[in-house]
Amino acid sequence: MLPSFLECSLDATHRFESERLASTCSHDGAPLLVRYASATIERATVAARPFTMWRYREMLPIADDEEPVSLGEGGTPLLRARRLDALLELGLELYVKDEAQNPTGSFKSRGMSAAVTCAKRLGTEQLVAPSAGNAGGALAAYGARAGIPVTVFLPADTPQVLIEECRTYGADVRLVDGLIDEAGTQAGAFAKETGAFNVATLREPYRIEGKKTMGYELVEQLGGLPDAVFYPTGGGTGLIGMWKAFEEMEAAGWIDARRPKMFSIQAEGCAPIVHAYEAGLDHAERVEHAHTAAWGLRVPSALGDRLMLHAIRASGGAAIAVSEEAMRDEMLVLRSTEGVDASEEGGAALAGLLAARARGATFDGPVVLFNTGSALKYAPR
C-alpha cells in the first residue's frame, strides 16, 4: 500500500448504482486511485479470454454484464530485441513493449477506453481533456465510439497531424497559447462551465486503470516480472498504473513482493521528475520554458509527481534525463534494427537504458523498453 499522503482511494466494487463521476480528492486535491475491495482475478480464467486489456475486467471499473467502449486496445506485442542487444553489445534479455500497435497509435487508447466506458455508464453528456496530442486523439476516437461529444484543448504548436486527428474523429479542437498545463487550466474551466467530464491526466481515476493493464500484460507475456522497466515519462500515468498493477497482482497471488526497477525517462528540456529525484524531493517543481520534440514528454508539471517518485525510489530505479539528439538517434536505431515503429518517446527509453548502463546499472533479468506511441503521429521535420 502506498503512503496515505500520496493518494486518496475510490472504492470500485462492482456496485455502480451509487457511483458518481469523480475528479480529485475534495480535501487536498490528491489523485484518486481505484481500489477493488472484493475483486479477485484468476490467471486461468484470464488466459481463456481474447488478448485485449479487457481480459482483466475483474480489476477494471466495469460491471460483470457491461460492454466496454472498446476498439480492441491492449494486447500489444512484447518483442525480443536480440539484434538491438547485439548491436549495442548490452548482453541483456532485452524487450520492447510496442504500444504503437494500439488502435489510436499509442498507449493512450488504454486509458481512454476505461475512462469513456465509465463516463458513458455514468451518463455524462460531453467529455473534455487537455492534451499534447495523443491523448486528445484517443479521447476523440473513443468519444466517437461511445457517441459522446468531445472537446480537446491543445497547445497551438501541436503538430498539425495530431490536431487533424482530433478533428477528423469529430472533436471540437481549441488551440491554446502555452503548454499542456495552460491547456489543462482552460479545459478545467470549460468543464466547470458546461458540466463536461474532465478526462485530464489524474484528474479522474479511470484512465490509470486502463494503463495499468500494461503491467498485467508484462507478467503474462514474460511468465513473471521483468528486472527493469524503462518508461518515457510525461504525466506518468503509465508508470503509476503499472506500479499499482504489481500491487494488485501480488494480492491476487500472481507475483511475490519483488518489483521491477522502474526507470522514469524524461527529456533534458522538460525533466521535473528527474530534478526532484536528484534533489531528494518528494514533489516536483514546474519546469519553466519546457521544450522537447517528444510531445508526449512536454509536461512541465505533473499531478502524479509524488506517486512517480515513490515508485521510482521504492523499486530501486532512477529518473534520468536524455538529450534531444539521443532520443532522435535511438529512435532511429530502434526503427532500423528491430522494425519497431518507434517515436522519440521510444527513443528516450533506449537512450535512458544506455545512460543507466553508463552510470553502472546492472540487470539480472528481462529489461523492457516501452515505445509508447507511433512516429507516424508526428509531423515530418
C-alpha positions as CSV (number, residue, x, y, z in Angstrom):
1,M,0.0,0.0,0.0
2,L,1.3,3.5,-0.8
3,P,1.8,6.0,2.0
4,S,-1.5,7.6,2.7
5,F,-0.4,11.2,1.8
6,L,0.2,10.2,-1.8
7,E,-3.3,9.3,-2.7
8,C,-7.0,9.1,-1.9
9,S,-9.0,6.0,-2.7
10,L,-12.2,5.4,-4.5
11,D,-14.0,2.1,-3.7
12,A,-14.8,0.5,-7.0
13,T,-16.5,-2.7,-6.1
14,H,-18.9,-3.8,-8.8
15,R,-21.9,-2.0,-7.2
16,F,-22.2,1.0,-9.5
17,E,-25.7,2.2,-8.6
18,S,-24.3,4.9,-6.2
19,E,-21.1,5.6,-8.2
20,R,-20.5,9.2,-9.2
21,L,-18.2,11.0,-11.6
22,A,-15.1,11.6,-9.5
23,S,-12.2,14.0,-10.1
24,T,-9.6,14.5,-7.4
25,C,-9.8,14.5,-3.6
26,S,-12.0,17.3,-2.3
27,H,-9.8,17.7,0.7
28,D,-6.3,18.1,-0.7
29,G,-6.5,17.7,-4.5
30,A,-4.6,14.4,-4.5
31,P,-5.3,11.9,-7.3
32,L,-7.9,9.4,-6.7
33,L,-6.9,5.8,-7.2
34,V,-9.5,3.0,-7.6
35,R,-9.3,0.2,-5.0
36,Y,-11.2,-3.1,-5.5
37,A,-12.5,-4.2,-2.1
38,S,-13.5,-7.7,-3.1
39,A,-12.4,-8.4,-6.6
40,T,-10.2,-11.4,-7.4
41,I,-8.7,-12.4,-10.7
42,E,-7.7,-15.9,-11.7
43,R,-4.9,-16.4,-14.2
44,A,-6.6,-19.5,-15.7
45,T,-9.8,-17.5,-16.3
46,V,-7.9,-14.6,-17.9
47,A,-5.9,-16.8,-20.2
48,A,-9.0,-18.1,-21.9
49,R,-10.1,-14.6,-22.9
50,P,-9.2,-12.6,-26.0
51,F,-5.9,-10.8,-25.6
52,T,-7.2,-7.2,-25.1
53,M,-6.9,-5.1,-22.0
54,W,-10.5,-6.1,-21.0
55,R,-9.4,-9.7,-20.3
56,Y,-8.5,-8.2,-16.8
57,R,-12.1,-6.9,-16.3
58,E,-12.3,-8.1,-12.6
59,M,-9.6,-5.5,-11.9
60,L,-11.2,-2.8,-14.1
61,P,-14.1,-0.4,-13.3
62,I,-16.7,-2.2,-15.3
63,A,-19.8,-4.3,-14.3
64,D,-19.9,-8.0,-15.0
65,D,-22.5,-7.7,-17.7
66,E,-21.3,-4.4,-19.2
67,E,-19.8,-4.0,-22.6
68,P,-16.8,-1.6,-22.7
69,V,-16.3,1.2,-25.1
70,S,-13.6,-0.6,-27.0
71,L,-11.6,-0.5,-30.2
72,G,-9.6,-3.6,-29.4
73,E,-7.0,-1.8,-27.2
74,G,-4.2,-3.6,-25.3
75,G,-2.7,-7.0,-26.1
76,T,0.3,-5.2,-27.6
77,P,3.4,-7.3,-28.5
78,L,6.4,-7.7,-26.3
79,L,9.2,-8.0,-28.8
80,R,12.5,-9.7,-28.0
81,A,15.2,-7.2,-29.3
82,R,18.1,-9.6,-30.0
83,R,19.5,-7.6,-32.9
84,L,19.4,-4.4,-30.9
85,D,21.1,-6.1,-27.9
86,A,23.8,-7.5,-30.2
87,L,24.4,-4.2,-32.0
88,L,24.8,-2.3,-28.7
89,E,26.7,-5.1,-27.0
90,L,24.5,-5.0,-24.0
91,G,24.4,-8.6,-23.1
92,L,20.8,-8.3,-21.8
93,E,17.5,-10.2,-22.2
94,L,16.0,-7.1,-23.9
95,Y,12.4,-6.5,-24.9
96,V,10.4,-3.7,-26.4
97,K,6.7,-3.3,-25.4
98,D,5.2,-1.7,-28.5
99,E,2.3,0.4,-27.6
100,A,2.3,2.0,-31.1
101,Q,0.1,-1.0,-32.1
102,N,-2.9,0.2,-30.1
103,P,-6.0,1.3,-32.1
104,T,-5.1,5.0,-32.0
105,G,-1.4,4.5,-32.3
106,S,-0.4,5.0,-28.7
107,F,-0.9,3.7,-25.1
108,K,-3.4,6.4,-24.6
109,S,-6.0,4.1,-26.1
110,R,-6.0,2.0,-22.9
111,G,-6.8,4.9,-20.6
112,M,-9.4,6.5,-22.8
113,S,-11.2,3.2,-23.3
114,A,-11.6,2.8,-19.5
115,A,-12.4,6.4,-18.9
116,V,-15.0,6.7,-21.6
117,T,-16.6,3.4,-20.6
118,C,-17.1,4.8,-17.1
119,A,-18.3,8.2,-18.4
120,K,-20.9,6.6,-20.6
121,R,-22.2,4.3,-17.9
122,L,-22.5,7.3,-15.5
123,G,-24.4,9.4,-18.0
124,T,-22.0,12.1,-19.0
125,E,-23.2,14.2,-21.9
126,Q,-19.8,15.5,-23.1
127,L,-16.1,15.0,-22.5
128,V,-13.2,17.3,-22.3
129,A,-9.4,17.0,-21.9
130,P,-6.2,18.9,-22.4
131,S,-3.6,17.1,-24.5
132,A,-0.2,17.2,-26.1
133,G,-1.8,15.3,-29.0
134,N,-2.0,11.6,-28.5
135,A,-4.5,11.7,-25.6
136,G,-6.7,14.1,-27.4
137,G,-6.8,11.8,-30.5
138,A,-7.6,8.8,-28.3
139,L,-10.4,10.6,-26.5
140,A,-11.9,11.8,-29.7
141,A,-11.9,8.3,-31.1
142,Y,-13.4,6.7,-28.0
143,G,-15.9,9.5,-27.7
144,A,-17.0,8.9,-31.3
145,R,-17.3,5.2,-30.5
146,A,-19.5,6.0,-27.5
147,G,-21.5,8.7,-29.2
148,I,-20.4,11.4,-26.7
149,P,-19.2,14.8,-27.9
150,V,-15.6,15.6,-27.2
151,T,-13.7,18.9,-26.8
152,V,-9.9,18.9,-26.8
153,F,-7.6,21.7,-25.7
154,L,-4.2,21.6,-27.4
155,P,-1.1,23.8,-27.3
156,A,-1.2,25.9,-30.5
157,D,2.2,24.5,-31.6
158,T,1.0,20.9,-31.5
159,P,1.9,19.1,-34.8
160,Q,-0.8,19.6,-37.4
161,V,-1.3,15.8,-37.9
162,L,-2.3,15.5,-34.3
163,I,-4.7,18.4,-34.5
164,E,-6.3,17.0,-37.6
165,E,-6.6,13.5,-36.0
166,C,-8.7,15.0,-33.2
167,R,-10.9,16.9,-35.7
168,T,-11.4,14.0,-38.0
169,Y,-12.7,11.9,-35.1
170,G,-15.2,14.7,-34.6
171,A,-13.8,16.6,-31.7
172,D,-14.1,20.3,-31.2
173,V,-10.4,21.4,-31.0
174,R,-9.5,24.5,-29.0
175,L,-5.9,25.8,-29.6
176,V,-4.1,27.3,-26.6
177,D,-1.2,29.7,-26.3
178,G,1.0,27.9,-23.8
179,L,1.9,24.3,-22.8
180,I,-0.3,21.5,-21.7
181,D,-0.7,22.9,-18.2
182,E,-2.3,26.0,-19.6
183,A,-4.5,23.7,-21.8
184,G,-5.4,21.9,-18.6
185,T,-6.4,25.2,-16.9
186,Q,-8.7,26.0,-19.8
187,A,-10.1,22.5,-20.0
188,G,-10.9,22.6,-16.3
189,A,-12.7,25.9,-16.7
190,F,-14.7,24.5,-19.7
191,A,-15.7,21.5,-17.6
192,K,-17.0,23.8,-14.8
193,E,-18.9,26.0,-17.2
194,T,-20.5,23.2,-19.2
195,G,-20.7,20.2,-16.9
196,A,-18.4,18.2,-19.3
197,F,-16.5,15.3,-17.6
198,N,-12.8,16.4,-17.5
199,V,-10.6,13.4,-18.5
200,A,-7.3,15.2,-17.9
201,T,-4.4,13.1,-16.6
202,L,-5.1,12.1,-13.0
203,R,-8.0,14.5,-12.7
204,E,-10.2,11.4,-12.8
205,P,-9.3,7.9,-11.6
206,Y,-10.2,5.7,-14.6
207,R,-7.6,6.4,-17.2
208,I,-4.9,5.0,-14.9
209,E,-7.0,1.8,-14.6
210,G,-6.7,1.2,-18.4
211,K,-3.0,2.0,-18.4
212,K,-2.2,-0.3,-15.5
213,T,-3.1,-3.3,-17.8
214,M,0.4,-2.9,-19.3
215,G,1.8,-4.3,-16.1
216,Y,-0.6,-7.3,-16.2
217,E,0.4,-8.0,-19.8
218,L,4.2,-7.9,-18.9
219,V,3.7,-10.6,-16.3
220,E,1.6,-12.8,-18.7
221,Q,4.0,-12.3,-21.6
222,L,7.2,-12.9,-19.7
223,G,5.8,-15.5,-17.3
224,G,6.9,-13.3,-14.4
225,L,8.2,-9.8,-13.6
226,P,11.0,-8.1,-15.6
227,D,14.0,-6.9,-13.7
228,A,13.7,-3.4,-15.1
229,V,11.2,-1.2,-16.9
230,F,12.4,1.9,-18.9
231,Y,9.4,4.2,-19.3
232,P,9.3,7.6,-21.1
233,T,7.5,9.9,-18.7
234,G,5.3,12.9,-19.2
235,G,2.3,12.8,-16.9
236,G,3.4,9.5,-15.6
237,T,0.1,7.5,-15.6
238,G,1.7,4.5,-17.3
239,L,4.4,4.2,-14.7
240,I,2.0,4.8,-11.8
241,G,-0.5,2.4,-13.3
242,M,1.9,-0.4,-13.6
243,W,3.1,0.1,-10.1
244,K,-0.5,-0.2,-8.9
245,A,-1.0,-3.3,-11.1
246,F,2.0,-5.0,-9.4
247,E,0.5,-4.4,-6.0
248,E,-2.8,-5.9,-7.2
249,M,-1.1,-8.9,-8.7
250,E,0.8,-9.6,-5.5
251,A,-2.5,-9.5,-3.6
252,A,-4.0,-12.0,-6.1
253,G,-1.1,-14.4,-5.8
254,W,0.3,-13.8,-9.3
255,I,3.7,-12.5,-8.1
256,D,5.6,-12.1,-4.9
257,A,6.8,-8.9,-3.2
258,R,9.6,-8.2,-5.6
259,R,9.2,-5.3,-8.0
260,P,10.9,-4.3,-11.3
261,K,13.3,-1.4,-11.1
262,M,11.2,1.5,-12.5
263,F,13.2,4.0,-14.6
264,S,11.5,7.3,-15.5
265,I,13.0,8.8,-18.6
266,Q,12.4,12.4,-19.4
267,A,13.8,15.0,-21.9
268,E,16.5,17.3,-20.7
269,G,14.3,20.3,-21.7
270,C,11.4,19.1,-19.6
271,A,12.5,16.9,-16.7
272,P,10.6,17.9,-13.5
273,I,10.7,14.3,-12.1
274,V,14.4,14.0,-12.7
275,H,15.1,17.3,-11.0
276,A,13.1,16.2,-7.9
277,Y,14.6,12.7,-7.8
278,E,18.2,14.1,-8.0
279,A,17.4,16.7,-5.3
280,G,15.9,14.1,-3.0
281,L,12.4,15.8,-3.0
282,D,9.1,14.1,-2.8
283,H,7.4,16.6,-5.2
284,A,8.4,18.2,-8.4
285,E,8.6,21.9,-9.2
286,R,7.2,23.2,-12.5
287,V,9.8,23.5,-15.3
288,E,9.8,26.9,-16.9
289,H,10.1,27.2,-20.6
290,A,9.8,23.5,-21.1
291,H,10.8,22.2,-24.5
292,T,11.2,18.9,-26.3
293,A,10.4,17.4,-29.7
294,A,8.9,14.4,-27.9
295,W,5.4,16.0,-27.4
296,G,4.3,13.3,-25.0
297,L,7.1,14.3,-22.7
298,R,6.4,18.0,-22.7
299,V,4.6,18.1,-19.4
300,P,6.2,20.8,-17.2
301,S,4.2,19.9,-14.1
302,A,2.7,16.5,-13.3
303,L,-0.1,16.0,-10.7
304,G,1.2,12.4,-10.1
305,D,4.7,13.6,-9.1
306,R,4.6,12.1,-5.6
307,L,3.3,8.8,-6.9
308,M,6.0,8.5,-9.5
309,L,8.8,9.5,-7.2
310,H,7.6,6.9,-4.6
311,A,7.6,4.1,-7.2
312,I,11.0,5.0,-8.6
313,R,12.6,5.1,-5.2
314,A,10.8,2.1,-3.7
315,S,11.8,-0.1,-6.7
316,G,15.5,0.9,-6.7
317,G,15.1,2.5,-10.1
318,A,16.0,6.0,-11.2
319,A,14.9,9.1,-13.1
320,I,17.1,10.0,-16.0
321,A,17.1,12.9,-18.4
322,V,18.3,12.4,-22.0
323,S,19.1,14.8,-24.8
324,E,17.1,15.6,-27.9
325,E,19.9,14.2,-30.0
326,A,20.0,10.9,-28.0
327,M,16.2,10.5,-28.3
328,R,16.2,11.0,-32.0
329,D,19.3,8.8,-32.6
330,E,18.0,5.9,-30.5
331,M,14.6,6.2,-32.1
332,L,16.2,5.6,-35.5
333,V,18.2,2.7,-34.1
334,L,15.1,1.0,-32.8
335,R,13.4,1.5,-36.2
336,S,16.2,0.3,-38.3
337,T,17.4,-2.5,-36.1
338,E,14.1,-4.1,-34.9
339,G,11.5,-2.7,-37.2
340,V,9.6,-1.1,-34.3
341,D,7.5,2.0,-35.2
342,A,9.3,3.9,-32.5
343,S,8.7,7.6,-31.7
344,E,11.0,10.0,-29.9
345,E,9.5,8.7,-26.7
346,G,10.6,5.1,-27.6
347,G,14.0,6.5,-28.4
348,A,14.1,8.2,-25.0
349,A,13.5,4.8,-23.3
350,L,16.5,3.3,-25.2
351,A,18.6,6.4,-24.5
352,G,17.7,6.0,-20.8
353,L,18.9,2.4,-20.7
354,L,22.2,3.4,-22.3
355,A,22.6,6.2,-19.8
356,A,21.8,3.9,-16.9
357,R,24.4,1.4,-18.1
358,A,27.0,4.1,-18.4
359,R,26.3,5.0,-14.8
360,G,26.9,1.4,-13.7
361,A,23.4,-0.1,-13.5
362,T,23.3,-3.9,-13.8
363,F,20.4,-6.1,-14.6
364,D,19.7,-9.8,-13.6
365,G,16.7,-10.5,-15.8
366,P,14.5,-9.2,-18.6
367,V,14.7,-5.5,-19.3
368,V,11.7,-3.9,-21.0
369,L,11.8,-0.7,-23.0
370,F,8.4,1.0,-23.7
371,N,7.6,2.5,-27.0
372,T,4.6,4.5,-26.1
373,G,3.4,5.6,-29.5
374,S,3.9,5.7,-33.3
375,A,6.3,8.0,-35.0
376,L,3.6,8.4,-37.7
377,K,1.7,10.6,-35.2
378,Y,4.2,13.3,-35.6
379,A,4.6,15.8,-38.5
380,P,7.7,15.3,-40.7
381,R,10.6,17.5,-39.7
